[in-house]
Amino acid sequence: MPNRSAGVIRQDWEPVVMHKTKPRSQDLRDPKAVNQALRSGAPVQTIRKFDAGSNKKATAPAVSSRRLEEETEPAALGRVSTEVRQGDSKSAAGEENEPDRAC
């Protein structure tokens, strides 16, 4: 037998509480779990997704034809000359001479 030190022997135990793990949301959405909850009388929340189950096409907001007829601005924009377009693309690519920058 092991030698024990002379003195008072006491136990310093803390109570341990065991909890069940919470069910995962995927398990809660299982049809079997939903049916069981309905049978037992537990509250079941059902939410329908927006436009779920309807075979409708997505529609853009309708612009009234009256508003289009009353509009005074031209529908098409004017064309830009070739030199301006080429200069714009060159400056975007960095081909144009730029002043030296101090780094």
Z-matrix of the N, CA and C atoms (Angstrom, degrees):
N
C 1 1.433
C 2 1.518 1 109.92
N 3 1.346 2 115.07 1 144.76
C 4 1.462 3 117.93 2 -179.04
C 5 1.522 4 110.60 3 -73.38
N 6 1.294 5 113.23 4 151.76
C 7 1.464 6 119.04 5 177.47
C 8 1.513 7 109.56 6 -78.01
N 9 1.304 8 115.00 7 134.91
C 10 1.462 9 119.51 8 177.04
C 11 1.514 10 108.34 9 -108.90
N 12 1.316 11 113.77 10 146.83
C 13 1.458 12 117.17 11 179.01
C 14 1.523 13 109.16 12 -73.38
N 15 1.284 14 115.08 13 148.45
C 16 1.461 15 119.26 14 179.15
C 17 1.510 16 108.10 15 -72.92
N 18 1.272 17 119.32 16 129.32
C 19 1.454 18 123.13 17 -179.75
C 20 1.517 19 109.93 18 154.41
N 21 1.269 20 113.86 19 -179.36
C 22 1.459 21 119.83 20 -178.53
C 23 1.527 22 108.81 21 -79.37
N 24 1.303 23 114.68 22 132.93
C 25 1.456 24 120.05 23 177.00
C 26 1.528 25 107.01 24 -99.75
N 27 1.283 26 115.71 25 124.31
C 28 1.448 27 118.36 26 177.78
C 29 1.530 28 108.73 27 -138.24
N 30 1.286 29 114.78 28 156.76
C 31 1.451 30 120.66 29 -179.56
C 32 1.518 31 108.89 30 -106.54
N 33 1.305 32 115.63 31 133.02
C 34 1.462 33 121.11 32 179.13
C 35 1.529 34 107.59 33 -113.26
N 36 1.311 35 115.59 34 73.55
C 37 1.456 36 121.45 35 -177.58
C 38 1.512 37 109.98 36 -101.75
N 39 1.320 38 115.57 37 137.51
C 40 1.461 39 121.32 38 174.14
C 41 1.522 40 107.02 39 -102.94
N 42 1.311 41 117.90 40 141.37
C 43 1.466 42 118.68 41 178.32
C 44 1.528 43 110.61 42 -66.97
N 45 1.304 44 116.81 43 139.32
C 46 1.455 45 123.07 44 179.67
C 47 1.517 46 107.87 45 -108.68
N 48 1.324 47 116.03 46 128.26
C 49 1.455 48 121.11 47 179.89
C 50 1.519 49 107.38 48 -108.74
N 51 1.315 50 115.33 49 124.85
C 52 1.459 51 120.89 50 -179.91
C 53 1.528 52 108.61 51 -95.89
N 54 1.323 53 116.57 52 131.16
C 55 1.462 54 121.82 53 178.48
C 56 1.515 55 108.55 54 -116.39
N 57 1.304 56 114.82 55 146.50
C 58 1.456 57 118.80 56 171.88
C 59 1.527 58 107.92 57 -75.33
N 60 1.303 59 116.74 58 149.23
C 61 1.460 60 119.65 59 177.55
C 62 1.526 61 108.62 60 -73.20
N 63 1.299 62 115.90 61 145.47
C 64 1.456 63 120.35 62 178.49
C 65 1.519 64 108.94 63 -70.27
N 66 1.319 65 117.10 64 143.13
C 67 1.463 66 118.18 65 178.17
C 68 1.528 67 110.77 66 -68.49
N 69 1.299 68 115.52 67 144.17
C 70 1.465 69 120.28 68 178.89
C 71 1.520 70 109.19 69 -71.11
N 72 1.325 71 116.54 70 154.46
C 73 1.463 72 120.27 71 -178.66
C 74 1.520 73 110.64 72 -63.96
N 75 1.315 74 116.87 73 -30.84
C 76 1.460 75 120.36 74 178.71
C 77 1.525 76 109.84 75 -65.66
N 78 1.337 77 117.13 76 -38.55
C 79 1.453 78 120.81 77 178.94
C 80 1.526 79 110.88 78 -70.21
N 81 1.325 80 117.24 79 -31.43
C 82 1.460 81 120.13 80 179.60
C 83 1.523 82 111.89 81 -71.58
N 84 1.318 83 117.66 82 -27.21
C 85 1.460 84 121.05 83 179.82
C 86 1.516 85 112.53 84 -86.18
N 87 1.307 86 117.23 85 -4.42
C 88 1.455 87 121.63 86 179.47
C 89 1.528 88 109.21 87 -60.62
N 90 1.329 89 118.92 88 132.91
C 91 1.469 90 120.65 89 -177.98
C 92 1.532 91 113.23 90 -56.98
N 93 1.318 92 117.03 91 -34.28
C 94 1.466 93 119.50 92 178.64
C 95 1.525 94 110.81 93 -64.78
N 96 1.334 95 116.69 94 -41.94
C 97 1.457 96 120.77 95 -179.52
C 98 1.530 97 110.49 96 -68.13
N 99 1.320 98 117.69 97 -37.46
C 100 1.462 99 121.33 98 179.09
C 101 1.518 100 110.07 99 -65.98
N 102 1.339 101 117.09 100 -45.18
C 103 1.466 102 120.25 101 179.34
C 104 1.519 103 111.19 102 -63.13
N 105 1.316 104 117.02 103 -40.44
C 106 1.459 105 120.25 104 179.11
C 107 1.532 106 110.73 105 -64.22
N 108 1.339 107 117.29 106 -39.83
C 109 1.459 108 120.81 107 178.50
C 110 1.527 109 110.80 108 -66.38
N 111 1.330 110 116.79 109 -39.16
C 112 1.463 111 119.79 110 177.83
C 113 1.527 112 111.15 111 -64.06
N 114 1.333 113 117.24 112 -41.97
C 115 1.471 114 121.39 113 -179.94
C 116 1.519 115 111.54 114 -65.62
N 117 1.337 116 116.75 115 -37.43
C 118 1.460 117 119.54 116 -176.91
C 119 1.529 118 112.23 117 -81.08
N 120 1.326 119 117.82 118 -9.64
C 121 1.460 120 120.91 119 178.15
C 122 1.513 121 113.77 120 89.23
N 123 1.307 122 117.65 121 10.11
C 124 1.459 123 120.78 122 178.64
C 125 1.533 124 108.95 123 -71.34
N 126 1.337 125 117.49 124 149.76
C 127 1.472 126 118.69 125 178.93
C 128 1.532 127 110.38 126 -68.82
N 129 1.319 128 115.28 127 130.76
C 130 1.460 129 121.51 128 179.89
C 131 1.517 130 107.27 129 -123.87
N 132 1.331 131 116.61 130 126.33
C 133 1.450 132 121.60 131 -179.65
C 134 1.518 133 108.42 132 -99.95
N 135 1.318 134 116.49 133 126.69
C 136 1.459 135 120.56 134 177.79
C 137 1.516 136 108.33 135 -116.56
N 138 1.298 137 115.73 136 130.64
C 139 1.461 138 121.84 137 -179.51
C 140 1.524 139 107.36 138 -126.34
N 141 1.316 140 115.46 139 130.79
C 142 1.453 141 120.05 140 178.56
C 143 1.521 142 108.24 141 -98.82
N 144 1.303 143 115.92 142 133.53
C 145 1.457 144 119.61 143 178.79
C 146 1.520 145 109.79 144 -67.23
N 147 1.323 146 116.04 145 155.94
C 148 1.451 147 121.36 146 -179.52
C 149 1.520 148 109.73 147 -61.39
N 150 1.317 149 117.43 148 124.26
C 151 1.470 150 124.85 149 -179.41
C 152 1.521 151 112.62 150 57.92
N 153 1.315 152 117.31 151 27.84
C 154 1.462 153 119.54 152 179.17
C 155 1.519 154 109.37 153 -76.08
N 156 1.293 155 116.23 154 138.58
C 157 1.449 156 121.51 155 176.88
C 158 1.515 157 114.38 156 78.30
N 159 1.308 158 117.77 157 0.11
C 160 1.461 159 119.19 158 177.34
C 161 1.520 160 107.86 159 -104.72
N 162 1.288 161 114.84 160 140.10
C 163 1.460 162 120.06 161 -175.92
C 164 1.525 163 109.12 162 -97.55
N 165 1.327 164 115.94 163 58.39
C 166 1.452 165 120.68 164 -178.85
C 167 1.521 166 110.01 165 -105.42
N 168 1.300 167 115.50 166 145.73
C 169 1.458 168 119.89 167 175.24
C 170 1.517 169 108.43 168 -83.12
N 171 1.309 170 115.66 169 150.24
C 172 1.460 171 120.15 170 176.53
C 173 1.518 172 108.23 171 -70.95
N 174 1.312 173 116.21 172 131.65
C 175 1.459 174 120.09 173 -178.77
C 176 1.519 175 109.63 174 -114.36
N 177 1.307 176 114.94 175 142.87
C 178 1.460 177 121.21 176 176.37
C 179 1.519 178 108.06 177 -81.93
N 180 1.319 179 117.28 178 156.15
C 181 1.462 180 118.37 179 177.70
C 182 1.527 181 110.43 180 -59.68
N 183 1.299 182 115.79 181 131.12
C 184 1.464 183 120.72 182 -175.75
C 185 1.526 184 110.06 183 -76.23
N 186 1.331 185 115.28 184 135.20
C 187 1.451 186 121.26 185 176.50
C 188 1.527 187 106.06 186 -102.61
N 189 1.294 188 115.57 187 126.13
C 190 1.464 189 118.27 188 -176.52
C 191 1.523 190 110.28 189 -66.63
N 192 1.324 191 115.32 190 143.33
C 193 1.464 192 119.84 191 -179.42
C 194 1.518 193 110.66 192 -68.54
N 195 1.327 194 117.08 193 -28.67
C 196 1.468 195 120.68 194 178.68
C 197 1.528 196 109.99 195 -62.69
N 198 1.328 197 116.29 196 -42.66
C 199 1.457 198 120.13 197 -180.00
C 200 1.528 199 110.21 198 -63.65
N 201 1.323 200 117.25 199 -38.35
C 202 1.459 201 120.17 200 179.26
C 203 1.534 202 110.94 201 -66.90
N 204 1.321 203 116.84 202 -38.16
C 205 1.465 204 119.81 203 -179.48
C 206 1.522 205 111.78 204 -69.81
N 207 1.341 206 117.20 205 -33.46
C 208 1.458 207 120.77 206 -177.49
C 209 1.527 208 113.01 207 -80.84
N 210 1.299 209 116.64 208 -11.64
C 211 1.459 210 120.05 209 -176.21
C 212 1.515 211 110.23 210 -66.11
N 213 1.330 212 117.11 211 134.21
C 214 1.457 213 121.50 212 -176.34
C 215 1.522 214 112.80 213 -95.83
N 216 1.338 215 117.53 214 -21.35
C 217 1.460 216 119.43 215 -178.62
C 218 1.525 217 109.32 216 -78.04
N 219 1.332 218 116.81 217 148.62
C 220 1.464 219 118.33 218 177.00
C 221 1.528 220 110.39 219 -68.26
N 222 1.313 221 115.50 220 146.76
C 223 1.455 222 120.26 221 -177.09
C 224 1.535 223 111.17 222 -72.66
N 225 1.343 224 117.32 223 -35.68
C 226 1.457 225 120.56 224 -178.21
C 227 1.527 226 109.61 225 -97.96
N 228 1.310 227 116.24 226 145.15
C 229 1.460 228 121.12 227 177.67
C 230 1.519 229 109.43 228 -90.33
N 231 1.341 230 116.12 229 156.23
C 232 1.451 231 120.57 230 179.41
C 233 1.530 232 111.34 231 -70.34
N 234 1.327 233 115.74 232 155.70
C 235 1.459 234 120.41 233 -179.29
C 236 1.523 235 110.53 234 -82.99
N 237 1.330 236 114.99 235 150.26
C 238 1.455 237 121.54 236 178.40
C 239 1.523 238 107.40 237 -98.28
N 240 1.338 239 116.24 238 142.04
C 241 1.461 240 119.08 239 -177.29
C 242 1.529 241 110.57 240 -66.74
N 243 1.310 242 115.78 241 159.96
C 244 1.462 243 122.44 242 -177.21
C 245 1.517 244 111.98 243 -63.09
N 246 1.348 245 117.71 244 -38.61
C 247 1.455 246 120.93 245 -178.55
C 248 1.526 247 111.30 246 -63.17
N 249 1.308 248 116.42 247 -39.50
C 250 1.466 249 120.27 248 -179.95
C 251 1.528 250 109.91 249 -66.91
N 252 1.338 251 116.52 250 -43.17
C 253 1.472 252 119.59 251 179.86
C 254 1.531 253 111.13 252 -63.19
N 255 1.325 254 116.52 253 -43.78
C 256 1.464 255 119.70 254 -179.61
C 257 1.521 256 110.85 255 -66.19
N 258 1.313 257 117.66 256 -40.52
C 259 1.459 258 120.99 257 178.67
C 260 1.518 259 111.19 258 -64.40
N 261 1.314 260 116.01 259 -38.44
C 262 1.461 261 120.24 260 179.15
C 263 1.526 262 110.72 261 -65.96
N 264 1.339 263 117.11 262 -43.28
C 265 1.460 264 119.54 263 -179.28
C 266 1.529 265 111.11 264 -68.86
N 267 1.333 266 117.70 265 -35.22
C 268 1.460 267 120.35 266 178.42
C 269 1.529 268 111.11 267 -67.41
N 270 1.319 269 116.03 268 -40.55
C 271 1.462 270 117.97 269 -179.79
C 272 1.527 271 110.69 270 -69.05
N 273 1.308 272 117.21 271 -31.79
C 274 1.465 273 119.76 272 177.48
C 275 1.521 274 110.37 273 -69.71
N 276 1.335 275 116.66 274 -33.31
C 277 1.461 276 120.73 275 179.70
C 278 1.523 277 111.80 276 -81.30
N 279 1.325 278 118.34 277 -14.59
C 280 1.455 279 122.11 278 178.14
C 281 1.505 280 114.09 279 86.00
N 282 1.320 281 117.69 280 20.72
C 283 1.461 282 121.02 281 -178.61
C 284 1.523 283 112.17 282 -82.26
N 285 1.300 284 117.07 283 -19.05
C 286 1.457 285 120.31 284 -176.86
C 287 1.530 286 109.49 285 -76.83
N 288 1.323 287 117.45 286 149.08
C 289 1.463 288 120.83 287 179.70
C 290 1.524 289 109.45 288 -67.69
N 291 1.316 290 114.98 289 123.24
C 292 1.436 291 119.86 290 179.21
C 293 1.533 292 108.45 291 -112.09
N 294 1.326 293 118.37 292 151.87
C 295 1.469 294 119.50 293 177.09
C 296 1.530 295 110.10 294 -63.97
N 297 1.343 296 114.01 295 150.32
C 298 1.468 297 117.99 296 -179.25
C 299 1.514 298 110.07 297 -62.82
N 300 1.324 299 113.99 298 138.71
C 301 1.473 300 119.30 299 179.29
C 302 1.507 301 108.47 300 -109.32
N 303 1.301 302 115.95 301 137.25
C 304 1.461 303 120.67 302 177.71
C 305 1.515 304 108.35 303 -80.92
N 306 1.327 305 115.14 304 126.10
C 307 1.454 306 118.81 305 -179.15
C 308 1.497 307 111.03 306 -105.35
